[in-house]
């Protein structure tokens, strides 16, 4: 949906359990969920700590200049939250900005 508009999606997986560790487990889960973007493994949690994450998952929107503009902590649609719709709106706002 956004790839043709110049949006890059990158996943970073920090496992919570032993079953979530390892590249094959991540590949299988990505395949099951039809995730086609690259996913980096953060098995030692260094990336998690560097971003000061508190909740899983966490979504960041980074603008063309490399600045984090928006962040969503937790599942996007948990208990009626409209996180997916909100983040899509924010993506569209960022795309509408002039370079």
N, C-alpha and C positions, 0 to 999 in steps of 0.2 A: 504494500500500500504506500509506504513512504520511501522505499528504496529509489524509485524513479524521481523523487523530489530532492534527492541528495542527503537523506537522513541515514545515518549509520547507527545500527544497533549492535551493541556488544554486551554479552552477558558475562558476569563474573560469579562463579559458583564457589561459595564457602560452605563446605559440608558441615552439617550438624551431627550426623550419626556416622558410624562406620560403614553402613550400607550406602551412604551417599558419596563415599570416597572413591577415587580412581576414575580414570578417563573413560573406561568402558561403561561404568554406571551412568556417567553424565551423558555420554553419547546415546545410550539406550533411552534415558528419560527425555532427552531432547527429541529423539525420533518419535517417541510416543506422543509428544506434545506438539509435533510439527514445528519445532523451533529451528529455523534455517540460518540464524545469525551465529557468528563465532562466540564461543563460550570459553573464557579463560578459567583455569582452576586456581583457587586460592586456598589450597589445603592447609597451609600453616597459619592462615588468618591475617597475614600481614596487610593485604589490601583492605580487608574489613576494618582493621584498626586504623589504617592511614586515613580512611574516609570517616572515621568515628561513627560507624554504623551501630545502631542499637537494635534494629528490628530486621527481620527477614521476611520477605524480600524488601529491597530498597531500590527505588528507581530515581535516576538522576537525568535531568535534561541539561545538556551542555550546548551553549550557543556556538556560532561560527568562530568566535574569537577564543574559545576554549574556557569560558567562564560557566560555572554551574549556576544555572538560573532558577531551576525548580527541582524539588526533591519530594518524593512520596515514600513514606515509610510504611511497611506492611502490605498486605494483599490489597490490590487495587479496588476490588469490589466487595470487601469483607463487610458483612452485616449491613448491606445497603449503601455502603460508601460509593460514591460516584467517581472513584479514582481513575478508572480507565477513560471515562468521558472527559474528565478534567485534564488529564495528561494529554489526551489527543488534542484538546483545545489549545493547550500550552504549546504543543508541537507546531500546530498550525500558526499560532501567533509568532513563534520564532521563525518559521519559514517565511512569513509575510514581512519580516524585518528586512530593511535594505542592508546590503553588505557594507 
